Amino acid sequence: MQPNDLPIVCLPVDLSDEGAAKLLEFLYALTEAIETHYAGQLLRYAHRYEPASAPDTSQTNNLDPPF
């Protein structure tokens, strides 16, 4: 076994219901803190790599059925 074969996170298998809920609450808070801290970079990345926009069809003739 190599060091890279080990899991990044070892989750406990015997958490109580309350413990599982608290763990999830912590992970949500951690995720929110990371998103807030890196918001500018995440937005810049998303705009740089977002797919090309679909053509605007809001001004086309909508009398034809969509099928």
FIKE-989614 format. One record per residue: residue in three letters; x, y, z of N, C-alpha, C in turn; residue number from 1. Coordinates in Angstrom, 3 decimals. Layout:
# FIKE-989614
  residuo      n_px      n_py      n_pz     ca_px     ca_py     ca_pz      c_px      c_py      c_pz  num
      ALA         X         Y         Z         X         Y         Z         X         Y         Z  NUM
...
***
This chain:
# FIKE-989614
  residuo      n_px      n_py      n_pz     ca_px     ca_py     ca_pz      c_px      c_py      c_pz  num
      MET     0.836    -1.170     0.000     0.000     0.000     0.000     0.889     1.243     0.000    1
      GLN     0.560     2.180    -0.848     1.287     3.433    -0.952     0.555     4.525    -0.157    2
      PRO     1.260     5.584     0.258     0.595     6.660     1.004    -0.593     7.264     0.256    3
      ASN    -0.518     7.330    -1.047    -1.623     7.905    -1.824    -2.827     6.980    -1.905    4
      ASP    -2.674     5.736    -1.507    -3.795     4.795    -1.516    -4.717     4.987    -0.317    5
      LEU    -4.252     5.700     0.687    -5.053     5.912     1.885    -6.151     6.946     1.607    6
      PRO    -7.301     6.794     2.256    -8.366     7.774     2.042    -7.971     9.139     2.597    7
      ILE    -8.472    10.197     1.987    -8.194    11.554     2.454    -8.908    11.803     3.778    8
      VAL   -10.108    11.280     3.896   -10.915    11.479     5.096   -11.370    10.125     5.606    9
      CYS   -11.209     9.920     6.885   -11.728     8.709     7.516   -12.963     9.100     8.316   10
      LEU   -14.108     8.633     7.887   -15.355     8.965     8.566   -15.670     7.912     9.610   11
      PRO   -16.107     8.366    10.783   -16.490     7.389    11.806   -17.732     6.621    11.373   12
      VAL   -17.773     5.349    11.692   -18.902     4.518    11.265   -19.970     4.389    12.338   13
      ASP   -19.665     4.813    13.551   -20.623     4.627    14.627   -21.124     5.945    15.223   14
      LEU   -21.388     6.931    14.372   -21.916     8.207    14.855   -23.373     8.053    15.268   15
      SER   -23.736     8.775    16.300   -25.148     8.829    16.671   -25.878     9.706    15.662   16
      ASP   -27.186     9.701    15.701   -27.964    10.562    14.812   -27.597    12.021    15.041   17
      GLU   -27.483    12.408    16.310   -27.124    13.791    16.637   -25.707    14.108    16.155   18
      GLY   -24.800    13.167    16.331   -23.425    13.365    15.873   -23.355    13.537    14.359   19
      ALA   -24.126    12.728    13.629   -24.157    12.855    12.166   -24.710    14.215    11.760   20
      ALA   -25.759    14.666    12.446   -26.350    15.971    12.132   -25.360    17.098    12.419   21
      LYS   -24.629    16.991    13.528   -23.647    18.021    13.872   -22.473    18.016    12.891   22
      LEU   -22.054    16.841    12.461   -20.976    16.757    11.476   -21.397    17.425    10.177   23
      LEU   -22.605    17.143     9.725   -23.099    17.746     8.490   -23.220    19.261     8.631   24
      GLU   -23.708    19.722     9.783   -23.813    21.163    10.042   -22.436    21.821     9.976   25
      PHE   -21.443    21.163    10.555   -20.072    21.680    10.508   -19.558    21.748     9.077   26
      LEU   -19.818    20.706     8.293   -19.340    20.693     6.906   -20.003    21.783     6.071   27
      TYR   -21.299    22.020     6.307   -21.980    23.118     5.606   -21.349    24.461     5.984   28
      ALA   -21.063    24.669     7.275   -20.456    25.918     7.725   -19.057    26.078     7.129   29
      LEU   -18.303    24.989     7.086   -16.962    25.027     6.498   -17.031    25.380     5.015   30
      THR   -17.967    24.754     4.306   -18.136    25.033     2.884   -18.502    26.497     2.657   31
      GLU   -19.410    27.023     3.475   -19.814    28.422     3.338   -18.630    29.360     3.589   32
      ALA   -17.808    29.045     4.593   -16.639    29.873     4.881   -15.647    29.846     3.721   33
      ILE   -15.443    28.686     3.131   -14.524    28.570     1.990   -15.073    29.342     0.794   34
      GLU   -16.369    29.192     0.518   -16.976    29.912    -0.606   -16.877    31.417    -0.408   35
      THR   -17.119    31.888     0.819   -17.026    33.319     1.108   -15.597    33.811     0.935   36
      HIS   -14.643    33.068     1.449   -13.237    33.474     1.379   -12.729    33.536    -0.064   37
      TYR   -13.131    32.582    -0.883   -12.630    32.490    -2.253   -13.655    32.944    -3.290   38
      ALA   -14.676    33.696    -2.887   -15.776    34.070    -3.782   -15.284    34.739    -5.070   39
      GLY   -14.396    35.690    -4.945   -13.901    36.388    -6.133   -13.223    35.452    -7.113   40
      GLN   -12.390    34.589    -6.604   -11.685    33.646    -7.468   -12.639    32.634    -8.086   41
      LEU   -13.617    32.172    -7.303   -14.581    31.207    -7.830   -15.423    31.820    -8.939   42
      LEU   -15.840    33.069    -8.764   -16.617    33.736    -9.812   -15.775    33.951   -11.064   43
      ARG   -14.527    34.387   -10.873   -13.644    34.593   -12.022   -13.447    33.289   -12.784   44
      TYR   -13.240    32.196   -12.063   -13.062    30.891   -12.695   -14.325    30.476   -13.442   45
      ALA   -15.478    30.643   -12.815   -16.742    30.248   -13.435   -16.986    31.039   -14.722   46
      HIS   -16.705    32.332   -14.694   -16.924    33.142   -15.898   -15.928    32.796   -16.997   47
      ARG   -14.730    32.444   -16.617   -13.704    32.106   -17.604   -14.030    30.801   -18.316   48
      TYR   -14.597    29.845   -17.600   -14.806    28.515   -18.169   -16.262    28.162   -18.419   49
      GLU   -17.178    29.132   -18.319   -18.577    28.804   -18.578   -18.779    28.579   -20.078   50
      PRO   -19.672    27.680   -20.434   -19.916    27.418   -21.852   -20.530    28.642   -22.526   51
      ALA   -20.354    28.695   -23.825   -20.924    29.810   -24.582   -22.424    29.861   -24.360   52
      SER   -22.943    31.061   -24.264   -24.375    31.235   -24.022   -25.181    30.763   -25.217   53
      ALA   -26.353    30.214   -24.932   -27.276    29.821   -25.986   -27.864    31.093   -26.600   54
      PRO   -28.239    31.070   -27.859   -28.812    32.264   -28.475   -30.088    32.671   -27.748   55
      ASP   -30.306    33.984   -27.679   -31.493    34.528   -27.020   -32.693    34.317   -27.925   56
      THR   -33.623    33.509   -27.465   -34.823    33.227   -28.266   -36.046    33.951   -27.739   57
      SER   -35.850    34.872   -26.805   -36.996    35.560   -26.215   -37.683    36.484   -27.215   58
      GLN   -37.009    36.914   -28.267   -37.568    37.840   -29.227   -38.114    37.130   -30.481   59
      THR   -38.036    35.817   -30.518   -38.490    35.081   -31.699   -40.001    34.910   -31.651   60
      ASN   -40.554    34.516   -32.755   -41.991    34.294   -32.881   -42.349    33.045   -32.070   61
      ASN   -43.169    33.203   -31.059   -43.512    32.091   -30.184   -44.856    31.484   -30.538   62
      LEU   -45.309    31.659   -31.787   -46.587    31.076   -32.200   -46.457    29.603   -32.509   63
      ASP   -45.259    29.167   -32.853   -45.047    27.745   -33.165   -44.971    26.950   -31.868   64
      PRO   -45.590    25.767   -31.846   -45.479    24.928   -30.648   -44.038    24.418   -30.517   65
      PRO   -43.609    24.087   -29.306   -42.214    23.674   -29.093   -41.897    22.300   -29.627   66
      PHE   -42.828    21.565   -30.201   -42.564    20.218   -30.683   -42.360    20.186   -32.158   67
***
